[in-house]
Amino acid sequence: MRGAVSFVGAGPGAADLITLRGAARIAEADLVLYTPSAVDPLWLREHTRADADLVDHARLGADELAELLRRLASRHHRAVRLVAGDPAHCPDLREQRELCARLGLDTEVVPGVSPVSAAAAATGNALVETAGADTVVLTEADFERVRELAADGRTVAVQAPAARAAELVEALLSAGLDPEVPVVVAHKVSWADETLLRTTVGELVAEVKRANLWRHALFLVGDALRQAKPRAGYAPRETETGKRWTSRSWRSTGTWSRRSFPEPDPVVAEPEPDDVDLAADAPVEPVVDAAEPVRVESVPEVPVASQPDPVVKRPAVTKKQPARTARSGARRGAKK
């Protein structure tokens, strides 16, 4: 029996996102290589054997790692190398497997949940959409590659320090992306203290500064990550319980009687431009007969004759009001 090393995907960080196969390999291992940024050491100790060795892989140099694997091969023990996310995204996976093969160790790769998938799932979005984004690009903090690969119809996932958000925005705008393209910023996704921001390319730098992010984060860029929208024809409405989506019908704008008030206005206003157009081409006599009671501005004599009627009515109304008050006073005196 030879020694073996299992490269297990540790997922995005949450303990319950490690696969059952990966958890079984951890429970059987004599040696577990991990990094605190990928797995919680307290959880790891609870799910390993009591005599298993836990070693922080980030503190080992290349020679120290080779010596550790050599001892493992000589003792025919089993080891687990925990890889953040999915081993398929580990850039040195091939080198590690070749090193194990030279030392006489068998290797196995156990897939895991990618942080990219976890971040998209946290927003409720997919990375691709039908008749939309059909390409997903994964890259590290190489902004020159981002400038070459970013385009409409693509979802770009960039692993980079949040402190370099301004450089990422410059690369995305240089690639021709619109400032309104959605962006998701995920830091320690699936952890208890995760940070998840939804913004746009134009507002990315301001949102990152407002959240006080500067460490390594995942940036998802693309139209597929836009926030969910209601179907067409729906609008927000304030109710007693808060906002709800209701149809733009008479129920949301008022009763049918309220909608009837603004309708007569355009009906009355429409004949006026028609009369002006006809007056320019029609004979003089029909225009004068039709316009005497309506057109006040075009004929100066008509307003003079028509104004006395409303002027006579207004003082009559004011005279009646004090008369009613006097009568009511007399009646009150009679009652007394």
N, C-alpha and C positions, 0 to 999 in steps of 0.2 A: 504494500500500500504506500503510495507516494503522498507527499504533502500537497495541499491545494490552496489556492487563493480565489476567493469569490469577490468580484467587483460588484457591489450592491448599490443600486440607486437609492439614496437616502431621501429622495423627494424634496419638496420645497422647504421642509423644516418641521411640519407638524408630524408628531409620532404616528398618528393613525393614517397617514398617507404613505407609509412604507408598505410595500406589498407583503402578502403572507409568505411568499417564498423568501423574500429578503429578511423578514423577521425570523424565519426558521434557520437561515444561515447564521444570523447573529447569535441565536441561542445555542448553536452547536460549536461556535468558533472557540479556538484556544487563544487567538489573538485578534483584536479588533483595532484597525487603524481608522481614525476619524479626525474630524476638525470641529471645534466647538461652534463655528459659524454655520455648520451644516446640520448638526445633531445636538440635541440637549444631552449633556453628559449624565445628568441624573436619571433621565429615562433610559439611557443606554445601560447604565449599571444595573437597573432593575430587570432588564431583559437579557442579560448575559450570564454565563456561568460564574459561580463564585470564584473559581480559580482562573478565570480568563484575564488576560492582560489587556488593558486599554491604553493605547499610545496615541498621542496627538501627532498626527501625520505632518502638520504644518511646521513642527519643531525639528523635523528630521532632515538632514542633508541627503544628498544622493548616495554617498558612501555608507552612511548610517542605515539608510533604508535597505541597501543591498546586503549589508551584514545581517540585518534582522531577518530578511527573507532567507538567507543562507542557513541560519540556525533553524528556521522553521522547516526547511527542506530536510535537514539532517535528522530532525526529530519526528518527521512525518506527521506534522500537525496541520490543522486547518486554520486558515486566517480569513478575515473579511476586511476588505478595503472599502469603506463607505465613501461614495462619490456624491457630491451635492447634486440634487436633481436627478438626472438620468445619465448613466455612463456613456450613452451615445453622444453627449455633449462635452465629454471630457477630452481635451486636446492631447493629453499624454497617455491615453488608454493603450494605444498600440505599443508604445515604448515600455510600459509597465508589463504588458503581457509578454513581450519578447524577453524582458529581464527574467520573469518567472520561468519561461521556457528554458533559458540557459542554465538556471539553477536547478532544474529538474522538478519544477512545481507545475501541477495541473491548474488550469484557469477556467473560470466560469464568469459569465456576465449576466447579472440579474437586473432587468430594466426597472426604472423608477418613474415617478411623476415629475415631469419637467416644471421648473418654476414659470416658464412661459405659459404652459397650459394652466397652471394654478392661478396665475395672474388674470388670464382671460376668463377663467371660470369664476373668479371673484367678482368680475364685472358683469357676468351673465352674457358675455359675448363669445362668439367663435372667431378664430383667426382668419377664416375664409368665409365667403358668402356666395350664394348662387347669384350669378349675373353681377358680381361685385369683385371683391378682392379674391384672386385665385392663386396668389403666390405669397409664401412666407419666407422672409429672409432673417437669419439669425447671425449676429456678429458681435464681436467684443468692441471695446472702445477704440475702434479704428474709423475715425470720422471721414477719412478719404474714401474708404469703402462704402460708408453710408451715403456719401455724396454720389457715388457711382450707382448704387443699387436702389436707393429710394426713388419711388415713382408712384403715380396714381395706379390703383388696382393692385397694390402690394401692401402687405403688413410687415413692418420692419420691427424686429426685436433687438434691442441694443443693451448689452451689459456694460455699464459705465459708471464711474463715480458721479453722484448727483451734483458735486461741485463743478463738474464740467458741462452742465446743462446748456450754457451759452454756446459752447462749441458745437454741441449737437444741433441746436436750433440753427446755427449758421450753416451747417452742412445740409440740413433738411431744406432750408430756404434756397440754398444754392442748387439743390437738386430739382427745384421747380415746384415744390409742394406749396399749397396754399396755407397761409397762416391759420385758417380755420380747421385744418385737419385735426381730428381728435388724437390725443395722447393720453396714455395711462402710465403712471409712475408707481411701481410696486417696490416696496422695501420690506424685507423679511415677511413676504407673503405667506400666509397660513400660520404664522406665529401669533402668540397672544398679543404682542405689541406691534403688529404689522401696520404699515402706512400705505394707503392706497389713494392716489390722487387721479382725478379725471379732469383734464384741461385740454388746451389746444396748443399747436406749435407756437403761435404768437404769444400765449400767456404762460408758456412752460417755465421760463426763468423766474418770473414773479411768483408762481405757485410753489416752486421748489424752495425759494428763499422764505416764503411765508410759512412753509412747513418745517423749516430749519433742517433740511436734508442736505447732507454732503457726502455720506458714505456711499458704498457701492449699491446700485439700484438697477432695476430692470425697467427699460422704457419700451413701451409698445406703441407704435405709430401706424396709423392707417384709418381709412374710413370705416372699416369693419368694426371698429371699436367705438363708434358713436353710441350715445345713450339711446336706450329704447324709446321709440316714439309711438304715440297712438295712431290708429289708422286715420286716413284722410277724412276730413269732415268733422273732426272732433276738436273741442276746445276746453280749456279748464274753466270750471265754474265754482264759485265760493258757495259752500253750504254750511249748515250748522256743525257738521262733523269735519269740515275742512274742504280741500279741493277734491273734486271728482271729475271724471271726464264724461261729458254729456254731449249729445248731438246738437249741432247748430240748427235748431228748429224753433217753432213758436214757443215751445216749452221753456227754452233757455233765454229767449229774448223778451218774453212777456206774453200777454194774452193776445187773442186775435184783435180785440178792440183797440189795443195800443198800437198795433201795426197799421191800423186803418188811418190814423191821424196824419202821418207824413205823406200818404198817397195822394191826396187832392192837390198838394203844392205843385208837383210837376205838371199836373193836368191843367191848372190855371195858368201856369207860366208858359206853357208851350205855344198857345195861340199868338202871344205877343211877337216873337220873332217872325212868325208866318205873316202877320199883318204888315210888318215892316218890309219884308221881302216883296209882298204883293203891291205895296204902295209905291215901290220904285218902278214897277212895270205897268201897273193897271191904270185906267183913266182916273181923272180927278174926282168926278161925281160919285162913283161907287165908294171911293175911299172916304170922302167926307161923310156920307150917309152912315157908313159902318163904324166910323171912328168917333162920332160925336159923343156918345155916352161913355166910351172907354178910354180913348187916347187923350190924356190931359197934357202931356209934355209937348206934343207936336203942334197943338192948336192953342195959342195964348188966350183966346177969348173964352174958351169953354171953362177953364178953371174959375174965371171971375164970376160966371153965371152959376156955377155949381157949388161954390164955397158957402154962400149964405145959408143953405139948408142945414148943414151940421152946426153952423155957428148959432143959429136960432134955437136948435134943440138943446145945446149944452146949458145955456142960462136957465131954460125951462126946468131942467133937471135939478139945478141948484136951488131954485125957488121952492120946489116941492118939498125938499128935505126939511128946511126949518118949519114949514107948515105942518108937516106930520108931527114934528116934535112939540109944536104948540098944542095940537089937538090931543096928543097923548097927555100933556100936562093938564089940559082942561078936564079930561076924563078922570085923571087921578084926583083932581080937586073935587069933582062931583061925587066920586066914591067916598071921599072923606066926609 
